[in-house]
Amino acid sequence: MTTHHRLVVTLLFAAAAVCVQTAMPDGATQKFYSDDPLQREPETQDASKVQSWDIDLFWDLGENLLANPGLRTPIVKAGDVNTVDEIPNSSWFTNRIGTARLSIPEAVRGPLTGDGPAPGTWSVIRPKQAGFAPGFTMLDAKGETWFVSFDANGFPEAATGAVLIQEATPT
């Protein structure tokens, strides 16, 4: 290839790059800010006054089996990711993968850091209302509320493993 041809090809690539850059709408370019990437999602709503409500199991089952609840939008990118496509920590999610080394005693102890229910008399408040495995809600001797769940026969750690992970997530 001659020097003249190299110059022409280089100019064509440069012109194409300029055309592509100017043709992109403003919203398509990635914007970075001084605090990027966000490590924690800021709280935008106050949920302190949320009240629980009972969900009718048969209504929920019928709606989810026979109706079309929620949006059915395939091929949607994940929301609430930071500018490098990572999920920042929030009150709903804590990223524990690769954030710190885990010692052998920490791995043996597991995710729980508390002492568990206080010794003494426990009072069962109500039975578990939904789900396959049995369980109940109780008060310990100090008046602290605890949810007790048992795994179904033949499925050790099926339900309790997920609850353990959820409860151990700091907010």
Backbone as CSV, one residue per row, in Angstrom:
resi,resn,N_x,N_y,N_z,CA_x,CA_y,CA_z,C_x,C_y,C_z
1,MET,0.860,-1.175,0.000,0.000,0.000,0.000,0.905,1.236,0.000
2,THR,0.595,2.159,-0.836,1.425,3.355,-0.951,1.096,4.336,0.156
3,THR,1.970,5.309,0.303,1.768,6.344,1.318,0.500,7.117,1.038
4,HIS,0.209,7.349,-0.249,-1.004,8.071,-0.642,-2.244,7.278,-0.216
5,HIS,-2.239,5.949,-0.450,-3.381,5.127,-0.070,-3.573,5.093,1.451
6,ARG,-2.473,5.005,2.205,-2.558,5.021,3.670,-3.157,6.329,4.168
7,LEU,-2.759,7.419,3.567,-3.294,8.720,3.949,-4.787,8.793,3.676
8,VAL,-5.210,8.294,2.531,-6.644,8.308,2.175,-7.444,7.437,3.152
9,VAL,-6.937,6.231,3.460,-7.643,5.341,4.384,-7.715,5.967,5.778
10,THR,-6.628,6.569,6.234,-6.606,7.224,7.541,-7.608,8.373,7.591
11,LEU,-7.657,9.174,6.536,-8.618,10.286,6.486,-10.054,9.776,6.456
12,LEU,-10.311,8.680,5.743,-11.664,8.109,5.701,-12.090,7.613,7.090
13,PHE,-11.179,6.924,7.789,-11.499,6.468,9.149,-11.740,7.650,10.083
14,ALA,-10.958,8.681,9.989,-11.136,9.863,10.818,-12.469,10.543,10.524
15,ALA,-12.816,10.646,9.242,-14.094,11.257,8.855,-15.260,10.417,9.358
16,ALA,-15.142,9.089,9.264,-16.202,8.204,9.750,-16.372,8.338,11.259
17,ALA,-15.270,8.422,11.984,-15.340,8.577,13.439,-16.023,9.882,13.821
18,VAL,-15.717,10.955,13.112,-16.355,12.252,13.375,-17.846,12.167,13.077
19,CYS,-18.216,11.507,11.986,-19.636,11.373,11.627,-20.394,10.569,12.676
20,VAL,-19.808,9.475,13.127,-20.467,8.653,14.140,-20.616,9.432,15.442
21,GLN,-19.578,10.137,15.850,-19.623,10.901,17.097,-20.682,12.000,17.043
22,THR,-20.779,12.713,15.932,-21.758,13.808,15.832,-23.165,13.290,15.600
23,ALA,-23.311,12.043,15.111,-24.640,11.499,14.844,-25.303,10.947,16.092
24,MET,-24.546,10.677,17.164,-25.115,10.126,18.395,-25.939,11.183,19.118
25,PRO,-27.158,10.819,19.549,-27.929,11.783,20.346,-27.272,11.969,21.710
26,ASP,-27.577,13.079,22.361,-26.955,13.402,23.654,-27.207,12.327,24.699
27,GLY,-28.392,11.721,24.698,-28.722,10.712,25.698,-27.966,9.417,25.525
28,ALA,-27.363,9.162,24.389,-26.692,7.895,24.135,-25.269,7.867,24.671
29,THR,-24.717,9.013,24.977,-23.336,9.024,25.464,-23.324,8.755,26.957
30,GLN,-22.303,8.051,27.417,-22.161,7.748,28.842,-21.701,8.998,29.571
31,LYS,-22.369,9.307,30.657,-22.002,10.480,31.440,-21.406,10.024,32.762
32,PHE,-20.265,10.529,33.104,-19.620,10.224,34.371,-19.588,11.482,35.223
33,TYR,-19.707,11.292,36.500,-19.675,12.389,37.443,-18.516,12.182,38.410
34,SER,-18.250,13.158,39.226,-17.092,13.096,40.113,-17.195,11.973,41.139
35,ASP,-18.410,11.507,41.474,-18.557,10.441,42.466,-18.775,9.074,41.830
36,ASP,-18.584,8.944,40.525,-18.771,7.655,39.850,-17.604,6.740,40.093
37,PRO,-17.816,5.462,40.138,-19.128,4.824,40.182,-19.709,4.847,41.599
38,LEU,-21.024,4.969,41.702,-21.684,4.983,43.002,-21.477,3.647,43.695
39,GLN,-21.110,3.687,44.964,-20.951,2.463,45.742,-22.194,2.171,46.580
40,ARG,-22.999,3.213,46.866,-24.239,3.036,47.627,-25.323,3.892,47.000
41,GLU,-26.477,3.283,46.766,-27.633,3.970,46.202,-28.262,4.840,47.280
42,PRO,-28.433,6.149,47.036,-29.044,7.002,48.069,-30.520,6.662,48.258
43,GLU,-30.973,6.778,49.498,-32.383,6.520,49.804,-33.215,7.688,49.276
44,THR,-34.275,7.373,48.552,-35.108,8.424,47.970,-36.510,8.462,48.562
45,GLN,-36.888,7.414,49.302,-38.224,7.381,49.874,-38.150,6.884,51.310
46,ASP,-39.077,7.347,52.120,-39.150,6.938,53.518,-40.153,5.801,53.648
47,ALA,-39.690,4.654,54.102,-40.566,3.498,54.253,-40.853,3.185,55.714
48,SER,-40.617,4.138,56.590,-40.761,3.871,58.023,-42.216,3.671,58.444
49,LYS,-43.171,4.136,57.672,-44.577,4.011,58.053,-45.295,2.894,57.303
50,VAL,-44.536,2.027,56.636,-45.139,0.918,55.906,-45.771,-0.047,56.897
51,GLN,-46.956,-0.524,56.562,-47.657,-1.475,57.417,-47.794,-2.800,56.677
52,SER,-47.744,-3.885,57.412,-47.891,-5.199,56.781,-49.362,-5.471,56.492
53,TRP,-49.594,-6.352,55.534,-50.941,-6.783,55.235,-50.874,-8.244,54.829
54,ASP,-51.969,-8.949,55.077,-52.029,-10.360,54.739,-52.410,-10.511,53.271
55,ILE,-51.706,-11.397,52.589,-52.003,-11.691,51.193,-52.761,-13.008,51.148
56,ASP,-53.938,-12.993,50.565,-54.738,-14.203,50.441,-54.024,-15.176,49.511
57,LEU,-53.679,-16.349,50.020,-52.916,-17.332,49.258,-53.649,-17.761,47.984
58,PHE,-54.972,-17.980,48.072,-55.714,-18.442,46.896,-55.821,-17.343,45.841
59,TRP,-56.021,-16.104,46.270,-56.057,-14.981,45.324,-54.707,-14.838,44.623
60,ASP,-53.644,-14.881,45.381,-52.304,-14.747,44.815,-52.005,-15.885,43.840
61,LEU,-52.340,-17.104,44.228,-52.118,-18.263,43.361,-52.909,-18.131,42.067
62,GLY,-54.196,-17.762,42.180,-55.028,-17.606,40.986,-54.534,-16.501,40.071
63,GLU,-54.156,-15.379,40.659,-53.675,-14.263,39.841,-52.392,-14.626,39.104
64,ASN,-51.472,-15.268,39.791,-50.195,-15.583,39.166,-50.257,-16.770,38.215
65,LEU,-51.229,-17.646,38.385,-51.368,-18.773,37.459,-52.237,-18.438,36.253
66,LEU,-53.304,-17.670,36.466,-54.296,-17.474,35.417,-54.292,-16.078,34.798
67,ALA,-53.844,-15.104,35.512,-53.862,-13.729,35.004,-52.495,-13.369,34.449
68,ASN,-52.333,-12.108,34.144,-51.073,-11.619,33.585,-50.562,-10.466,34.444
69,PRO,-50.102,-10.768,35.669,-49.696,-9.669,36.550,-48.359,-9.070,36.137
70,GLY,-48.231,-7.799,36.375,-46.955,-7.125,36.118,-46.657,-6.930,34.650
71,LEU,-45.565,-6.308,34.393,-45.138,-6.070,33.027,-44.387,-7.271,32.486
72,ARG,-44.649,-7.598,31.271,-43.921,-8.670,30.600,-43.056,-8.032,29.527
73,THR,-41.898,-7.567,29.911,-41.010,-6.900,28.967,-39.708,-7.677,28.862
74,PRO,-39.603,-8.509,27.842,-38.339,-9.230,27.675,-37.235,-8.294,27.189
75,ILE,-36.041,-8.702,27.359,-34.863,-7.973,26.889,-34.838,-6.551,27.457
76,VAL,-34.846,-6.452,28.763,-34.750,-5.168,29.434,-33.473,-5.191,30.269
77,LYS,-32.663,-4.168,30.127,-31.443,-4.092,30.922,-31.797,-3.847,32.390
78,ALA,-30.944,-4.289,33.258,-31.161,-4.122,34.690,-31.191,-2.646,35.051
79,GLY,-32.065,-2.292,35.958,-32.122,-0.928,36.446,-31.278,-0.786,37.695
80,ASP,-31.087,0.417,38.134,-30.352,0.714,39.363,-28.931,0.159,39.357
81,VAL,-28.268,0.257,38.220,-26.851,-0.083,38.168,-26.068,1.212,38.041
82,ASN,-24.820,1.186,38.502,-24.021,2.399,38.403,-23.385,2.497,37.011
83,THR,-22.519,3.453,36.814,-21.981,3.715,35.477,-21.016,2.660,34.981
84,VAL,-20.629,1.712,35.824,-19.791,0.611,35.368,-20.551,-0.717,35.454
85,ASP,-21.891,-0.635,35.369,-22.796,-1.790,35.359,-22.688,-2.681,36.585
86,GLU,-22.430,-2.100,37.734,-22.430,-2.833,38.986,-23.631,-2.400,39.814
87,ILE,-24.087,-3.282,40.677,-25.212,-2.952,41.541,-24.665,-2.300,42.806
88,PRO,-25.003,-1.034,43.051,-24.510,-0.395,44.276,-25.252,-0.918,45.503
89,ASN,-24.632,-0.824,46.661,-25.287,-1.205,47.907,-26.501,-0.320,48.142
90,SER,-27.503,-0.855,48.828,-28.704,-0.098,49.158,-29.344,-0.749,50.367
91,SER,-30.517,-0.271,50.744,-31.229,-0.898,51.857,-31.776,-2.259,51.450
92,TRP,-31.769,-2.562,50.153,-32.302,-3.833,49.653,-31.208,-4.801,49.211
93,PHE,-29.978,-4.354,49.059,-28.920,-5.210,48.533,-27.576,-4.808,49.125
94,THR,-26.794,-5.796,49.509,-25.432,-5.563,49.969,-24.504,-6.470,49.187
95,ASN,-23.572,-5.878,48.486,-22.620,-6.644,47.703,-21.511,-7.134,48.627
96,ARG,-21.452,-8.438,48.821,-20.436,-9.007,49.692,-19.376,-9.770,48.901
97,ILE,-19.541,-9.870,47.599,-18.610,-10.653,46.795,-17.361,-9.824,46.532
98,GLY,-16.237,-10.298,47.002,-14.967,-9.648,46.739,-14.731,-8.347,47.476
99,THR,-15.567,-8.002,48.451,-15.372,-6.736,49.158,-14.364,-6.862,50.285
100,ALA,-14.210,-8.053,50.837,-13.249,-8.278,51.922,-12.909,-9.759,51.973
101,ARG,-11.746,-10.047,52.496,-11.340,-11.449,52.666,-12.135,-12.045,53.816
102,LEU,-12.488,-13.299,53.673,-13.252,-13.997,54.690,-12.316,-14.958,55.416
103,SER,-12.198,-14.788,56.732,-11.323,-15.665,57.508,-12.019,-17.001,57.751
104,ILE,-11.260,-17.993,58.157,-11.840,-19.313,58.446,-12.834,-19.233,59.604
105,PRO,-12.517,-18.530,60.728,-13.526,-18.413,61.796,-14.806,-17.712,61.335
106,GLU,-14.694,-16.711,60.458,-15.892,-16.030,59.934,-16.713,-16.981,59.070
107,ALA,-16.048,-17.802,58.265,-16.758,-18.765,57.424,-17.448,-19.824,58.284
108,VAL,-16.800,-20.249,59.361,-17.387,-21.239,60.254,-18.589,-20.651,60.989
109,ARG,-18.485,-19.383,61.453,-19.577,-18.730,62.176,-20.787,-18.516,61.283
110,GLY,-20.562,-18.182,60.019,-21.672,-17.902,59.126,-22.028,-16.432,59.144
111,PRO,-23.132,-16.071,58.504,-23.463,-14.652,58.352,-24.058,-13.983,59.584
112,LEU,-24.531,-14.746,60.540,-25.175,-14.122,61.693,-24.149,-13.573,62.665
113,THR,-24.427,-12.414,63.223,-23.505,-11.792,64.170,-24.104,-11.669,65.566
114,GLY,-25.389,-11.876,65.707,-26.036,-11.733,67.009,-25.964,-13.014,67.823
115,ASP,-26.574,-12.971,69.022,-26.557,-14.115,69.927,-27.776,-15.009,69.764
116,GLY,-28.761,-14.613,68.964,-29.979,-15.397,68.831,-30.990,-15.019,69.889
117,PRO,-32.085,-15.752,69.968,-33.123,-15.441,70.952,-32.592,-15.548,72.383
118,ALA,-33.103,-14.675,73.234,-32.696,-14.677,74.644,-33.202,-15.950,75.317
119,PRO,-32.394,-16.539,76.198,-32.858,-17.731,76.907,-34.021,-17.397,77.834
120,GLY,-34.835,-18.377,78.062,-36.005,-18.184,78.921,-37.260,-18.624,78.197
121,THR,-38.376,-18.066,78.601,-39.668,-18.443,78.023,-39.900,-17.718,76.704
122,TRP,-40.302,-18.461,75.713,-40.649,-17.895,74.401,-42.156,-17.992,74.234
123,SER,-42.740,-16.986,73.577,-44.180,-16.984,73.317,-44.410,-17.001,71.818
124,VAL,-45.203,-17.975,71.361,-45.557,-18.031,69.947,-46.656,-17.012,69.702
125,ILE,-46.414,-16.085,68.750,-47.375,-15.026,68.443,-48.377,-15.488,67.396
126,ARG,-47.859,-16.088,66.329,-48.734,-16.543,65.239,-48.006,-17.600,64.412
127,PRO,-48.767,-18.437,63.726,-48.143,-19.427,62.841,-47.722,-18.770,61.524
128,LYS,-46.868,-19.430,60.816,-46.465,-18.969,59.490,-47.675,-19.078,58.573
129,GLN,-47.971,-18.018,57.835,-49.198,-17.956,57.047,-49.059,-18.486,55.624
130,ALA,-47.857,-18.453,55.070,-47.707,-18.836,53.666,-46.454,-19.690,53.507
131,GLY,-46.388,-20.361,52.389,-45.211,-21.160,52.089,-45.424,-22.624,52.379
132,PHE,-44.444,-23.415,51.968,-44.547,-24.863,52.056,-44.074,-25.400,53.403
133,ALA,-43.026,-24.825,53.944,-42.433,-25.328,55.183,-43.125,-24.729,56.401
134,PRO,-43.193,-25.480,57.495,-43.827,-24.947,58.703,-42.952,-23.898,59.387
135,GLY,-43.591,-23.089,60.221,-42.862,-22.067,60.955,-43.801,-21.242,61.801
136,PHE,-43.238,-20.306,62.567,-44.056,-19.438,63.406,-43.266,-18.190,63.771
137,THR,-43.964,-17.178,64.292,-43.353,-15.961,64.803,-43.462,-16.006,66.323
138,MET,-42.375,-15.635,66.998,-42.354,-15.730,68.457,-41.692,-14.514,69.078
139,LEU,-41.918,-14.340,70.370,-41.226,-13.340,71.184,-40.312,-14.082,72.139
140,ASP,-39.061,-13.605,72.267,-38.164,-14.229,73.235,-38.357,-13.584,74.606
141,ALA,-37.540,-13.966,75.576,-37.685,-13.482,76.948,-37.473,-11.978,77.070
142,LYS,-36.747,-11.366,76.128,-36.523,-9.916,76.145,-37.605,-9.161,75.382
143,GLY,-38.558,-9.873,74.764,-39.611,-9.226,74.000,-39.228,-8.954,72.555
144,GLU,-38.104,-9.524,72.098,-37.681,-9.346,70.715,-38.393,-10.357,69.821
145,THR,-38.819,-9.916,68.638,-39.554,-10.772,67.712,-38.598,-11.604,66.870
146,TRP,-38.927,-12.899,66.725,-38.131,-13.824,65.924,-39.052,-14.625,65.016
147,PHE,-38.589,-14.863,63.800,-39.326,-15.717,62.871,-38.610,-17.063,62.817
148,VAL,-39.319,-18.120,63.126,-38.740,-19.461,63.157,-39.307,-20.237,61.983
149,SER,-38.420,-20.787,61.165,-38.846,-21.534,59.981,-38.137,-22.873,59.955
150,PHE,-38.839,-23.894,59.506,-38.282,-25.236,59.405,-38.273,-25.654,57.940
151,ASP,-37.274,-26.416,57.566,-37.226,-26.937,56.201,-38.133,-28.147,56.079
152,ALA,-38.648,-28.356,54.876,-39.492,-29.515,54.618,-38.646,-30.786,54.680
153,ASN,-39.276,-31.905,55.015,-38.569,-33.179,55.068,-37.886,-33.465,53.739
154,GLY,-36.612,-33.844,53.813,-35.869,-34.191,52.606,-35.248,-33.013,51.883
155,PHE,-35.479,-31.780,52.375,-34.936,-30.596,51.726,-34.216,-29.714,52.748
156,PRO,-33.129,-30.214,53.327,-32.434,-29.405,54.335,-31.869,-28.125,53.729
157,GLU,-32.024,-27.043,54.442,-31.517,-25.726,54.076,-32.173,-25.118,52.841
158,ALA,-33.272,-25.670,52.393,-33.941,-25.120,51.212,-34.503,-23.733,51.504
159,ALA,-35.343,-23.629,52.510,-35.938,-22.335,52.847,-35.094,-21.573,53.851
160,THR,-34.570,-22.262,54.858,-33.855,-21.561,55.919,-32.539,-20.974,55.420
161,GLY,-31.910,-21.584,54.432,-30.672,-21.025,53.877,-30.910,-19.669,53.251
162,ALA,-32.008,-19.524,52.498,-32.329,-18.240,51.871,-32.694,-17.195,52.912
163,VAL,-33.434,-17.577,53.943,-33.798,-16.644,55.002,-32.546,-16.192,55.738
164,LEU,-31.633,-17.103,55.985,-30.386,-16.777,56.671,-29.595,-15.740,55.902
165,ILE,-29.507,-15.903,54.598,-28.785,-14.951,53.758,-29.478,-13.599,53.777
166,GLN,-30.805,-13.589,53.651,-31.557,-12.339,53.642,-31.407,-11.596,54.967
167,GLU,-31.536,-12.305,56.075,-31.490,-11.668,57.386,-30.112,-11.160,57.735
168,ALA,-29.072,-11.755,57.155,-27.721,-11.363,57.494,-27.257,-10.135,56.726
169,THR,-28.040,-9.680,55.762,-27.656,-8.542,54.956,-27.795,-7.263,55.755
170,PRO,-26.698,-6.532,55.994,-26.803,-5.276,56.755,-27.465,-4.178,55.927
171,THR,-28.122,-3.264,56.597,-28.758,-2.159,55.870,-27.986,-0.889,56.036
